[in-house]
Amino acid sequence: MERDFYVYIMTTAKKTVLYVGMTNDLVGRVHQHRARSVPGFTRCYNVDKLAYYELHPDAYSTITREKQLKAGPRSHKVALINSMNPEWRDLWADSVL
């Protein structure tokens, strides 16, 4: 059985904080962030809006991409979000369909 892997960026309502993560269950992971069920960065900073995501074919490429995005400047993350989601809509509704 093949799995999909995702790198994603979440933000706050005011778009002041960006969080980069990876998962093989985008819907489930975003739900955890939104429900604040996992202690950590996103819970502490109220990061609950899905702003961007990428699909990857395997765990290795996903981890590599996550590290690349985390190491890069905020401006690169903002550019990615703007390229896919220029209105910075919460993509949560799209991800659960």
LUMVO-887662 format. One record per atom (N, C-alpha, C, O, CB): atom name; residue in one letter; x, y, z; residue number from 1. Coordinates in nm, 3 decimals. Glycine has a CB too. Layout:
REM residues N
REC at aa       u       v       w   i
REC CA  A       X       Y       Z NUM
...
REM end
This chain:
REM residues 97
REC at aa       u       v       w   i
REC  N  M   0.083  -0.118   0.000   1
REC CA  M   0.000   0.000   0.000   1
REC  C  M   0.088   0.125   0.000   1
REC  O  M   0.175   0.141   0.085   1
REC CB  M  -0.095   0.000   0.121   1
REC  N  E   0.064   0.212  -0.096   2
REC CA  E   0.140   0.336  -0.104   2
REC  C  E   0.083   0.441  -0.010   2
REC  O  E  -0.038   0.449   0.011   2
REC CB  E   0.142   0.389  -0.249   2
REC  N  R   0.172   0.520   0.045   3
REC CA  R   0.130   0.630   0.132   3
REC  C  R   0.170   0.761   0.068   3
REC  O  R   0.270   0.771  -0.003   3
REC CB  R   0.193   0.618   0.272   3
REC  N  D   0.089   0.861   0.093   4
REC CA  D   0.125   0.997   0.054   4
REC  C  D   0.192   1.064   0.172   4
REC  O  D   0.158   1.037   0.287   4
REC CB  D   0.000   1.078   0.006   4
REC  N  F   0.286   1.150   0.144   5
REC CA  F   0.354   1.227   0.246   5
REC  C  F   0.341   1.375   0.212   5
REC  O  F   0.338   1.413   0.094   5
REC CB  F   0.505   1.186   0.258   5
REC  N  Y   0.331   1.456   0.313   6
REC CA  Y   0.309   1.599   0.293   6
REC  C  Y   0.406   1.681   0.377   6
REC  O  Y   0.440   1.646   0.490   6
REC CB  Y   0.165   1.635   0.329   6
REC  N  V   0.448   1.792   0.318   7
REC CA  V   0.512   1.901   0.392   7
REC  C  V   0.407   2.012   0.392   7
REC  O  V   0.344   2.039   0.290   7
REC CB  V   0.652   1.948   0.326   7
REC  N  Y   0.389   2.075   0.506   8
REC CA  Y   0.284   2.175   0.515   8
REC  C  Y   0.332   2.295   0.596   8
REC  O  Y   0.425   2.286   0.676   8
REC CB  Y   0.157   2.115   0.579   8
REC  N  I   0.264   2.407   0.574   9
REC CA  I   0.291   2.529   0.651   9
REC  C  I   0.159   2.573   0.711   9
REC  O  I   0.057   2.587   0.643   9
REC CB  I   0.354   2.642   0.561   9
REC  N  M   0.163   2.596   0.841  10
REC CA  M   0.046   2.648   0.913  10
REC  C  M   0.079   2.786   0.967  10
REC  O  M   0.196   2.822   0.985  10
REC CB  M   0.003   2.552   1.027  10
REC  N  T  -0.025   2.863   0.994  11
REC CA  T  -0.007   2.999   1.044  11
REC  C  T  -0.117   3.033   1.144  11
REC  O  T  -0.205   2.953   1.173  11
REC CB  T  -0.007   3.099   0.927  11
REC  N  T  -0.108   3.154   1.196  12
REC CA  T  -0.207   3.205   1.291  12
REC  C  T  -0.309   3.291   1.217  12
REC  O  T  -0.292   3.320   1.098  12
REC CB  T  -0.139   3.287   1.405  12
REC  N  A  -0.413   3.330   1.286  13
REC CA  A  -0.515   3.416   1.226  13
REC  C  A  -0.455   3.548   1.176  13
REC  O  A  -0.497   3.602   1.074  13
REC CB  A  -0.628   3.445   1.327  13
REC  N  K  -0.356   3.600   1.249  14
REC CA  K  -0.292   3.726   1.210  14
REC  C  K  -0.173   3.705   1.116  14
REC  O  K  -0.110   3.802   1.074  14
REC CB  K  -0.247   3.800   1.334  14
REC  N  K  -0.142   3.580   1.085  15
REC CA  K  -0.032   3.545   0.993  15
REC  C  K   0.105   3.590   1.044  15
REC  O  K   0.196   3.618   0.965  15
REC CB  K  -0.057   3.606   0.857  15
REC  N  T   0.120   3.596   1.176  16
REC CA  T   0.246   3.641   1.234  16
REC  C  T   0.344   3.527   1.258  16
REC  O  T   0.464   3.551   1.268  16
REC CB  T   0.220   3.713   1.363  16
REC  N  V   0.294   3.405   1.268  17
REC CA  V   0.378   3.289   1.298  17
REC  C  V   0.359   3.187   1.187  17
REC  O  V   0.247   3.163   1.142  17
REC CB  V   0.343   3.228   1.438  17
REC  N  L   0.470   3.127   1.143  18
REC CA  L   0.465   3.018   1.046  18
REC  C  L   0.525   2.893   1.108  18
REC  O  L   0.626   2.900   1.177  18
REC CB  L   0.539   3.056   0.915  18
REC  N  Y   0.461   2.780   1.082  19
REC CA  Y   0.509   2.651   1.132  19
REC  C  Y   0.518   2.556   1.014  19
REC  O  Y   0.423   2.542   0.938  19
REC CB  Y   0.415   2.594   1.244  19
REC  N  V   0.633   2.491   0.999  20
REC CA  V   0.655   2.392   0.893  20
REC  C  V   0.655   2.254   0.957  20
REC  O  V   0.722   2.231   1.057  20
REC CB  V   0.788   2.418   0.815  20
REC  N  G   0.580   2.163   0.897  21
REC CA  G   0.576   2.026   0.947  21
REC  C  G   0.565   1.927   0.833  21
REC  O  G   0.556   1.964   0.716  21
REC CB  G   0.459   2.008   1.043  21
REC  N  M   0.568   1.799   0.869  22
REC CA  M   0.551   1.692   0.770  22
REC  C  M   0.464   1.583   0.831  22
REC  O  M   0.458   1.567   0.953  22
REC CB  M   0.689   1.634   0.725  22
REC  N  T   0.397   1.509   0.744  23
REC CA  T   0.308   1.403   0.791  23
REC  C  T   0.273   1.309   0.676  23
REC  O  T   0.292   1.342   0.559  23
REC CB  T   0.180   1.463   0.852  23
REC  N  N   0.221   1.192   0.710  24
REC CA  N   0.165   1.104   0.608  24
REC  C  N   0.013   1.102   0.619  24
REC  O  N  -0.054   1.022   0.553  24
REC CB  N   0.223   0.961   0.622  24
REC  N  D  -0.042   1.189   0.703  25
REC CA  D  -0.187   1.202   0.721  25
REC  C  D  -0.219   1.350   0.741  25
REC  O  D  -0.232   1.397   0.854  25
REC CB  D  -0.238   1.116   0.843  25
REC  N  L  -0.232   1.422   0.631  26
REC CA  L  -0.251   1.567   0.638  26
REC  C  L  -0.379   1.603   0.714  26
REC  O  L  -0.378   1.692   0.799  26
REC CB  L  -0.254   1.628   0.498  26
REC  N  V  -0.488   1.537   0.682  27
REC CA  V  -0.615   1.568   0.748  27
REC  C  V  -0.605   1.545   0.898  27
REC  O  V  -0.645   1.631   0.977  27
REC CB  V  -0.728   1.482   0.688  27
REC  N  G  -0.552   1.431   0.937  28
REC CA  G  -0.539   1.399   1.079  28
REC  C  G  -0.445   1.492   1.153  28
REC  O  G  -0.474   1.535   1.265  28
REC CB  G  -0.492   1.257   1.096  28
REC  N  R  -0.334   1.524   1.091  29
REC CA  R  -0.235   1.609   1.157  29
REC  C  R  -0.287   1.752   1.174  29
REC  O  R  -0.271   1.813   1.280  29
REC CB  R  -0.104   1.611   1.078  29
REC  N  V  -0.350   1.805   1.070  30
REC CA  V  -0.405   1.940   1.081  30
REC  C  V  -0.515   1.942   1.188  30
REC  O  V  -0.527   2.038   1.264  30
REC CB  V  -0.461   1.989   0.945  30
REC  N  H  -0.594   1.837   1.192  31
REC CA  H  -0.698   1.828   1.296  31
REC  C  H  -0.634   1.834   1.436  31
REC  O  H  -0.686   1.901   1.525  31
REC CB  H  -0.780   1.696   1.280  31
REC  N  Q  -0.522   1.765   1.455  32
REC CA  Q  -0.452   1.769   1.584  32
REC  C  Q  -0.408   1.911   1.618  32
REC  O  Q  -0.424   1.956   1.731  32
REC CB  Q  -0.331   1.674   1.583  32
REC  N  H  -0.351   1.980   1.519  33
REC CA  H  -0.308   2.119   1.542  33
REC  C  H  -0.428   2.206   1.578  33
REC  O  H  -0.423   2.284   1.674  33
REC CB  H  -0.237   2.175   1.417  33
REC  N  R  -0.536   2.194   1.502  34
REC CA  R  -0.654   2.278   1.525  34
REC  C  R  -0.719   2.250   1.660  34
REC  O  R  -0.770   2.341   1.725  34
REC CB  R  -0.756   2.255   1.413  34
REC  N  A  -0.717   2.124   1.702  35
REC CA  A  -0.777   2.086   1.830  35
REC  C  A  -0.683   2.113   1.948  35
REC  O  A  -0.722   2.100   2.064  35
REC CB  A  -0.815   1.939   1.828  35
REC  N  R  -0.559   2.151   1.916  36
REC CA  R  -0.456   2.176   2.018  36
REC  C  R  -0.437   2.055   2.108  36
REC  O  R  -0.419   2.068   2.229  36
REC CB  R  -0.494   2.298   2.103  36
REC  N  S  -0.442   1.938   2.046  37
REC CA  S  -0.432   1.814   2.123  37
REC  C  S  -0.289   1.768   2.147  37
REC  O  S  -0.266   1.676   2.225  37
REC CB  S  -0.508   1.705   2.053  37
REC  N  V  -0.194   1.832   2.081  38
REC CA  V  -0.054   1.795   2.099  38
REC  C  V   0.021   1.914   2.157  38
REC  O  V   0.023   2.021   2.096  38
REC CB  V   0.010   1.749   1.964  38
REC  N  P   0.083   1.897   2.274  39
REC CA  P   0.159   2.008   2.331  39
REC  C  P   0.277   2.046   2.241  39
REC  O  P   0.335   1.960   2.175  39
REC CB  P   0.211   1.971   2.472  39
REC  N  G   0.310   2.171   2.238  40
REC CA  G   0.425   2.214   2.160  40
REC  C  G   0.404   2.351   2.098  40
REC  O  G   0.320   2.430   2.142  40
REC CB  G   0.455   2.113   2.052  40
REC  N  F   0.482   2.377   1.995  41
REC CA  F   0.489   2.508   1.931  41
REC  C  F   0.353   2.555   1.881  41
REC  O  F   0.311   2.667   1.913  41
REC CB  F   0.586   2.504   1.815  41
REC  N  T   0.283   2.471   1.804  42
REC CA  T   0.157   2.516   1.744  42
REC  C  T   0.051   2.544   1.850  42
REC  O  T  -0.030   2.635   1.834  42
REC CB  T   0.106   2.413   1.646  42
REC  N  R   0.051   2.467   1.954  43
REC CA  R  -0.045   2.490   2.063  43
REC  C  R  -0.013   2.618   2.138  43
REC  O  R  -0.102   2.697   2.171  43
REC CB  R  -0.047   2.370   2.160  43
REC  N  C   0.114   2.638   2.166  44
REC CA  C   0.158   2.756   2.240  44
REC  C  C   0.128   2.886   2.165  44
REC  O  C   0.089   2.986   2.225  44
REC CB  C   0.308   2.746   2.269  44
REC  N  Y   0.146   2.883   2.033  45
REC CA  Y   0.130   3.004   1.952  45
REC  C  Y  -0.003   3.011   1.875  45
REC  O  Y  -0.019   3.097   1.789  45
REC CB  Y   0.243   3.015   1.855  45
REC  N  N  -0.096   2.921   1.905  46
REC CA  N  -0.228   2.919   1.839  46
REC  C  N  -0.218   2.909   1.687  46
REC  O  N  -0.291   2.977   1.615  46
REC CB  N  -0.306   3.044   1.876  46
REC  N  V  -0.128   2.826   1.640  47
REC CA  V  -0.110   2.804   1.497  47
REC  C  V  -0.214   2.701   1.453  47
REC  O  V  -0.201   2.582   1.484  47
REC CB  V   0.037   2.757   1.463  47
REC  N  D  -0.316   2.747   1.380  48
REC CA  D  -0.425   2.655   1.347  48
REC  C  D  -0.483   2.670   1.206  48
REC  O  D  -0.589   2.615   1.177  48
REC CB  D  -0.535   2.672   1.445  48
REC  N  K  -0.415   2.745   1.119  49
REC CA  K  -0.462   2.765   0.982  49
REC  C  K  -0.365   2.699   0.884  49
REC  O  K  -0.246   2.728   0.885  49
REC CB  K  -0.476   2.917   0.951  49
REC  N  L  -0.416   2.610   0.802  50
REC CA  L  -0.335   2.546   0.699  50
REC  C  L  -0.322   2.642   0.581  50
REC  O  L  -0.421   2.673   0.515  50
REC CB  L  -0.397   2.409   0.653  50
REC  N  A  -0.200   2.689   0.556  51
REC CA  A  -0.177   2.789   0.452  51
REC  C  A  -0.117   2.730   0.325  51
REC  O  A  -0.132   2.787   0.217  51
REC CB  A  -0.087   2.897   0.504  51
REC  N  Y  -0.047   2.616   0.336  52
REC CA  Y   0.027   2.562   0.222  52
REC  C  Y   0.056   2.415   0.248  52
REC  O  Y   0.075   2.374   0.362  52
REC CB  Y   0.160   2.640   0.197  52
REC  N  Y   0.060   2.336   0.140  53
REC CA  Y   0.106   2.198   0.153  53
REC  C  Y   0.160   2.148   0.019  53
REC  O  Y   0.121   2.195  -0.087  53
REC CB  Y  -0.008   2.106   0.202  53
REC  N  E   0.248   2.051   0.028  54
REC CA  E   0.306   1.984  -0.089  54
REC  C  E   0.294   1.834  -0.069  54
REC  O  E   0.308   1.784   0.042  54
REC CB  E   0.456   2.026  -0.109  54
REC  N  L   0.267   1.764  -0.175  55
REC CA  L   0.262   1.619  -0.174  55
REC  C  L   0.397   1.564  -0.216  55
REC  O  L   0.458   1.613  -0.311  55
REC CB  L   0.149   1.566  -0.268  55
REC  N  H   0.446   1.461  -0.144  56
REC CA  H   0.573   1.397  -0.176  56
REC  C  H   0.554   1.246  -0.186  56
REC  O  H   0.465   1.190  -0.121  56
REC CB  H   0.681   1.431  -0.070  56
REC  N  P   0.636   1.179  -0.268  57
REC CA  P   0.617   1.036  -0.292  57
REC  C  P   0.672   0.944  -0.183  57
REC  O  P   0.633   0.828  -0.175  57
REC CB  P   0.680   1.000  -0.421  57
REC  N  D   0.761   0.995  -0.100  58
REC CA  D   0.823   0.908   0.000  58
REC  C  D   0.869   0.990   0.121  58
REC  O  D   0.878   1.112   0.116  58
REC CB  D   0.942   0.831  -0.061  58
REC  N  A   0.898   0.918   0.228  59
REC CA  A   0.937   0.984   0.353  59
REC  C  A   1.069   1.059   0.338  59
REC  O  A   1.084   1.169   0.393  59
REC CB  A   0.949   0.880   0.465  59
REC  N  Y   1.164   1.003   0.266  60
REC CA  Y   1.295   1.066   0.254  60
REC  C  Y   1.285   1.205   0.190  60
REC  O  Y   1.339   1.302   0.243  60
REC CB  Y   1.389   0.977   0.172  60
REC  N  S   1.215   1.214   0.077  61
REC CA  S   1.203   1.345   0.011  61
REC  C  S   1.123   1.443   0.096  61
REC  O  S   1.147   1.564   0.092  61
REC CB  S   1.137   1.329  -0.127  61
REC  N  T   1.029   1.392   0.172  62
REC CA  T   0.949   1.477   0.260  62
REC  C  T   1.034   1.535   0.372  62
REC  O  T   1.028   1.655   0.400  62
REC CB  T   0.831   1.397   0.319  62
REC  N  I   1.113   1.451   0.435  63
REC CA  I   1.201   1.497   0.543  63
REC  C  I   1.303   1.598   0.490  63
REC  O  I   1.330   1.699   0.554  63
REC CB  I   1.273   1.378   0.609  63
REC  N  T   1.359   1.569   0.374  64
REC CA  T   1.456   1.659   0.313  64
REC  C  T   1.394   1.796   0.286  64
REC  O  T   1.455   1.899   0.316  64
REC CB  T   1.510   1.599   0.182  64
REC  N  R   1.275   1.796   0.231  65
REC CA  R   1.206   1.922   0.200  65
REC  C  R   1.168   1.998   0.327  65
REC  O  R   1.181   2.120   0.333  65
REC CB  R   1.081   1.894   0.115  65
REC  N  E   1.121   1.926   0.428  66
REC CA  E   1.086   1.991   0.554  66
REC  C  E   1.208   2.062   0.613  66
REC  O  E   1.200   2.177   0.657  66
REC CB  E   1.029   1.888   0.655  66
REC  N  K   1.321   1.993   0.615  67
REC CA  K   1.445   2.053   0.668  67
REC  C  K   1.485   2.176   0.587  67
REC  O  K   1.529   2.276   0.643  67
REC CB  K   1.559   1.950   0.668  67
REC  N  Q   1.471   2.166   0.455  68
REC CA  Q   1.505   2.279   0.368  68
REC  C  Q   1.418   2.400   0.400  68
REC  O  Q   1.469   2.512   0.412  68
REC CB  Q   1.489   2.239   0.220  68
REC  N  L   1.289   2.379   0.414  69
REC CA  L   1.200   2.491   0.444  69
REC  C  L   1.225   2.548   0.583  69
REC  O  L   1.225   2.670   0.601  69
REC CB  L   1.055   2.447   0.432  69
REC  N  K   1.246   2.462   0.680  70
REC CA  K   1.270   2.510   0.817  70
REC  C  K   1.399   2.591   0.825  70
REC  O  K   1.407   2.687   0.902  70
REC CB  K   1.278   2.392   0.914  70
REC  N  A   1.498   2.555   0.746  71
REC CA  A   1.627   2.625   0.748  71
REC  C  A   1.623   2.756   0.671  71
REC  O  A   1.707   2.843   0.693  71
REC CB  A   1.736   2.535   0.692  71
REC  N  G   1.528   2.770   0.581  72
REC CA  G   1.522   2.888   0.497  72
REC  C  G   1.456   3.006   0.566  72
REC  O  G   1.395   2.992   0.672  72
REC CB  G   1.447   2.857   0.370  72
REC  N  P   1.470   3.123   0.506  73
REC CA  P   1.412   3.243   0.565  73
REC  C  P   1.260   3.246   0.552  73
REC  O  P   1.201   3.178   0.468  73
REC CB  P   1.472   3.368   0.499  73
REC  N  R   1.199   3.324   0.636  74
REC CA  R   1.053   3.341   0.633  74
REC  C  R   1.006   3.384   0.493  74
REC  O  R   0.901   3.340   0.447  74
REC CB  R   1.008   3.444   0.738  74
REC  N  S   1.083   3.470   0.428  75
REC CA  S   1.042   3.521   0.296  75
REC  C  S   1.020   3.409   0.195  75
REC  O  S   0.933   3.421   0.109  75
REC CB  S   1.148   3.618   0.243  75
REC  N  H   1.097   3.301   0.204  76
REC CA  H   1.077   3.187   0.112  76
REC  C  H   0.946   3.116   0.142  76
REC  O  H   0.875   3.074   0.051  76
REC CB  H   1.195   3.088   0.123  76
REC  N  K   0.914   3.103   0.269  77
REC CA  K   0.788   3.039   0.307  77
REC  C  K   0.669   3.125   0.262  77
REC  O  K   0.570   3.073   0.211  77
REC CB  K   0.783   3.016   0.460  77
REC  N  V   0.680   3.254   0.281  78
REC CA  V   0.574   3.346   0.239  78
REC  C  V   0.556   3.338   0.087  78
REC  O  V   0.442   3.337   0.039  78
REC CB  V   0.608   3.492   0.281  78
REC  N  A   0.665   3.331   0.013  79
REC CA  A   0.656   3.320  -0.134  79
REC  C  A   0.586   3.191  -0.175  79
REC  O  A   0.506   3.191  -0.268  79
REC CB  A   0.796   3.327  -0.196  79
REC  N  L   0.616   3.081  -0.107  80
REC CA  L   0.548   2.955  -0.137  80
REC  C  L   0.398   2.965  -0.110  80
REC  O  L   0.317   2.924  -0.193  80
REC CB  L   0.607   2.841  -0.053  80
REC  N  I   0.363   3.021   0.003  81
REC CA  I   0.221   3.038   0.036  81
REC  C  I   0.154   3.125  -0.069  81
REC  O  I   0.046   3.091  -0.118  81
REC CB  I   0.203   3.100   0.177  81
REC  N  N   0.216   3.236  -0.104  82
REC CA  N   0.158   3.326  -0.203  82
REC  C  N   0.142   3.260  -0.340  82
REC  O  N   0.049   3.293  -0.413  82
REC CB  N   0.244   3.450  -0.217  82
REC  N  S   0.232   3.168  -0.375  83
REC CA  S   0.223   3.102  -0.505  83
REC  C  S   0.105   3.005  -0.513  83
REC  O  S   0.047   2.987  -0.621  83
REC CB  S   0.352   3.026  -0.534  83
REC  N  M   0.069   2.945  -0.403  84
REC CA  M  -0.040   2.846  -0.401  84
REC  C  M  -0.170   2.906  -0.346  84
REC  O  M  -0.279   2.865  -0.385  84
REC CB  M   0.001   2.725  -0.317  84
REC  N  N  -0.156   3.000  -0.257  85
REC CA  N  -0.270   3.048  -0.179  85
REC  C  N  -0.256   3.199  -0.154  85
REC  O  N  -0.237   3.241  -0.040  85
REC CB  N  -0.282   2.970  -0.044  85
REC  N  P  -0.264   3.280  -0.261  86
REC CA  P  -0.236   3.423  -0.246  86
REC  C  P  -0.328   3.496  -0.149  86
REC  O  P  -0.291   3.602  -0.098  86
REC CB  P  -0.246   3.488  -0.379  86
REC  N  E  -0.444   3.443  -0.124  87
REC CA  E  -0.536   3.507  -0.029  87
REC  C  E  -0.515   3.456   0.114  87
REC  O  E  -0.580   3.503   0.207  87
REC CB  E  -0.681   3.483  -0.071  87
REC  N  W  -0.424   3.362   0.130  88
REC CA  W  -0.393   3.302   0.259  88
REC  C  W  -0.520   3.245   0.325  88
REC  O  W  -0.541   3.259   0.445  88
REC CB  W  -0.326   3.406   0.352  88
REC  N  R  -0.603   3.181   0.241  89
REC CA  R  -0.721   3.113   0.296  89
REC  C  R  -0.677   2.997   0.382  89
REC  O  R  -0.567   2.943   0.363  89
REC CB  R  -0.816   3.065   0.182  89
REC  N  D  -0.760   2.958   0.475  90
REC CA  D  -0.735   2.836   0.553  90
REC  C  D  -0.772   2.719   0.463  90
REC  O  D  -0.889   2.700   0.430  90
REC CB  D  -0.817   2.835   0.688  90
REC  N  L  -0.674   2.640   0.422  91
REC CA  L  -0.696   2.530   0.329  91
REC  C  L  -0.751   2.405   0.397  91
REC  O  L  -0.765   2.301   0.333  91
REC CB  L  -0.567   2.495   0.259  91
REC  N  W  -0.781   2.414   0.524  92
REC CA  W  -0.834   2.301   0.600  92
REC  C  W  -0.956   2.240   0.530  92
REC  O  W  -0.964   2.118   0.515  92
REC CB  W  -0.872   2.345   0.742  92
REC  N  A  -1.049   2.325   0.487  93
REC CA  A  -1.170   2.273   0.421  93
REC  C  A  -1.134   2.195   0.295  93
REC  O  A  -1.196   2.092   0.267  93
REC CB  A  -1.266   2.388   0.386  93
REC  N  D  -1.036   2.242   0.219  94
REC CA  D  -0.993   2.171   0.099  94
REC  C  D  -0.930   2.037   0.133  94
REC  O  D  -0.948   1.939   0.060  94
REC CB  D  -0.894   2.255   0.020  94
REC  N  S  -0.857   2.031   0.244  95
REC CA  S  -0.783   1.909   0.278  95
REC  C  S  -0.872   1.799   0.332  95
REC  O  S  -0.834   1.682   0.327  95
REC CB  S  -0.676   1.940   0.380  95
REC  N  V  -0.990   1.832   0.382  96
REC CA  V  -1.078   1.729   0.437  96
REC  C  V  -1.175   1.675   0.333  96
REC  O  V  -1.248   1.580   0.361  96
REC CB  V  -1.155   1.784   0.554  96
REC  N  L  -1.177   1.733   0.214  97
REC CA  L  -1.268   1.686   0.110  97
REC  C  L  -1.215   1.564   0.039  97
REC  O  L  -1.280   1.512  -0.052  97
REC CB  L  -1.293   1.795   0.009  97
REM end
